[in-house]
């Protein structure tokens, strides 16, 4: 039923007797007589359990007109006079005080004050403590006497005597006696004495009422003094245990990094409410409570205040129902998803959502951030303000570094924190002061300085870069990086990024005016674009150009641009459909090392596929037009006349194929028409001008069988396969002299197991080997019970039935071959474990069966910080007739990263040219990591080739120091550690991993 505060006193009198009658049965009867909720409008909404009221009124009643003597045992003395509603009406008429302020407090000790959940308490029922008249020697009534006071007052209202009654419940009946009335003067003097004693600690007025004949005698007494809202802070608050901040240690062997523990947020059933915050109801739970309806609620034990997804707990407190303010004391904890705040004392405004915590600490679980302050204010808009506080990403108990400030404001909505008069403290020592510091607290974009880097090398001296980020708008930004290089000057790098609904664009530039070592200006220009101008149409731009060939070697760059020997300058449009695609693109280069390649300016390419054209028959087709050019004025242009040939090419390649597969084998026939048409030009040799064409009919049949057997080892069941393979190939080439046709975009495939089964033996569209051959292969694999391939070994050899006149197959010379068979290609892949893998490919001489080439790669990547990599390459025997060939090599590459403990990690790399006894690179470093910071020290020696002469080596050396502060970023340089990403393919310097 609705519960208006104006009728608070009337309802108090009506329900008091029923409550007291049920007190003795609170343990075994979990049902509640009445329950009230405070609605957002400030009104009470209460429900009365009528069935319990009726049950309580069933016992026999005493006569109305007689006062019971000591021998009488009425069961419900207050219900004798009249009907319950009449008593409430008479009481309301006789009380001479204003309804809301004069309402005497109702104490409910075993139920929550305002809640929708039913909580059953255990233990003996607590008393209902009506305020006692102020006497000189106040006596504490027994729980039964306190529980019955309301019943006694109602019963004596119909008695002519002014003496109060004292009733005690015994079993199912009452034992009542009339007590002498206290002297009014003594009561008054006692109240005056109490007021004098509490003159400095007076709270909101309360009322004390007693029955006098047919009237109520009510007197105002002082309320409890409010607790001070601010306490002096003696020092930073340190939790009794780290668990007070949700920090729990790992179990032995569970920790994978430097952190010995982690934040674990407990599971809470936060309320989900879609209404605006100021319209959501407030729920207050407590073990013991004293409530002044419409006024102050005093709470004791197990206090919980919850509104929506916010929960506050403490051991004691008070709640102002009108102002919607709560004050909590003792073990105060504020929670919402991903956030915990603890303090000694707190004040909360339930309307605005603002909460102040004194001598407090907080934790943001996902961000791994914590802090402490004399005063922390959590605003309704989720902002957190710290006065005389500090923040850190270190675990509880460690302040290896922190940002301390007079005032710190953290705004999760903007993703930034602002500290005023801040210092960066390292190990408790201030190392940096700033009157204003803005720093990120998440990954969102914000204008401001990014973290600097610095290093030192013999050739460049001191190297310092301080980037500044401009968050210009939601869809574009800019990063400017001034970089001072001691031996060269000031380098300015800039990266501008722009994004709209259909494209992503990046403009990269750099400028170094008058390099002191180079003697000229240095610059870089780069553009990247990827877009979708319309449905199914895709655009791409990748353009990079630098001032000179040594730019990257001398200066490096922090810009996201290509750094290969041939810098791409590519433009592309591609239209895609489910069964075909059409592409138009141009591709040119700036060569900074090596030989200038051919450029496509432009290329038009159509490709398509039609599956199941006629049953198992598939149709594929390729049509292409390309104009090839070459930069013949470059320093790296080839010197030969033949290499100066440029021109146009048209290529067509339709293909029909089918696939027949069974669990025991497969058969894959195909037929291809391969045709290229050329219109060539050569400014160095006019005899090479003219038209040429190459046509080839290719028919192939790829077939294989699969035999299986099962066997068992100590660690489980395995399956071994034996897979013989036969590849028949006939390519009939009708062509002009192919040697007159340049290799525009084509290269011969290397000699490997799988390349012996390739259809043309070449990449690109300028060559096809004329061959009649059968390639025989045999491989065997071992699979685990889970279907994981543990081991595969294979060997293959091609047998030729005719000479290759126009172009050779893998293993032949470029211009053909006359051998009747190829050398043997070997293959071995061994997965010792999921993390340890050995791969091998080699070439064995077909006559003497000597090893001509062998390459081994051993990798151990268990997924944690451990890494070991070994690569050995040797083909000297293959080039024994031409040992000076640039293709001949014998090299060893060893790299590792290995944790020495949870905190210390060593890493290194050694590259050695074994044939020339030349060290190509030596790197050794060590990393120390705690839960919130890292430091890396790296020493490196590496070979450079400033003159482009591979016969002359020059070595540079450097020492690099890098610091990583968790949540802040990286300071310094980690040069040389790029090899880790080259090996694993991942960013192994993940500075956010601890």
Secondary structure, 3 states (H helix, E strand, C coil): CEECHHHHHHHHHHHHHHHHHHHCCCCCCCCCCEEEEECCCCCEEEEECHHHHHHHCCCCCCCCCCCCCCCCCCCCHHHCCCCHHHHHHHHHHHCCCCHHHHCCCEEECCCCCECCCCCCCCCCCCCCCCCCCCCCCCCCCCHHHHHHHHHHHHHHCCCCCCCCEEEEEECCEEEEEECCCCCHHHHHHHHHHHHHHCCCCCCCCEEEEEEECCEEEEEEECCCCCCCCCCCCCCCCCCCCHHHHCEEECCCCCCCCCCCEEECCCCCCCCCCCCCHHHCCCEEECCEEEECCCCEEEEEEEEEEEECCEEEEEEEEEEECCCCEEEEEEEEEEEECCEEEEEEEEEEECCCCCEEEEEEEEEECCCCEEEEEEEEEECCCCCEEEEEEEEECCCCCCCCEEEEEEEEEEECCCCEEEEEEEEEEECCEEEEEEEEEEEECCCCCCCEECCCEEEEECCCEEEEEEEEEEEEECCEEEEEEEEEECCCEEEEEEEEEEEECCEEEEEEEEEECCCCCCCCCEEEEEEEEEEEEECCEEEEEEEEEECCCCHHHHHCCCCCCCCCCEEEEEEEEEEECCCEEEEEEEEEEEECCCCCCCEEEEEEEEEEEEEEEECCEEEEEEEEEEEEECCCCCCCCCCCCHHHEEEEEEEEEEEEEECEEECCEEEEEEEEEEEEEEEEEECCCHHHCEEEEEEEEEEEEEEEECEEEEEEECCEEEEEEEEEEEEEEEEEEEECCHHHCCCCCCEECCCCCHHHHCCCCEECCCCCCCEEEEEEEEEEEEEECCCCEEEEEEEEEEEECCCECCCCCCCCECCEECCCECCEEEEEEEECCCCEEEEEEEEECCCCCCEEEEEEEEEECCCCCCEEEEEEEECCCCCCCCCCCCCCCEEEEEEEEEECCCCEEEEEEEEEECCCCEEEEEEEEEEEECCCEEEEEEEEEEEECCCCCCCCCEEEEEEEEEEEECCCEEEECCCCCHHHHHHHCCCCCCCCCC
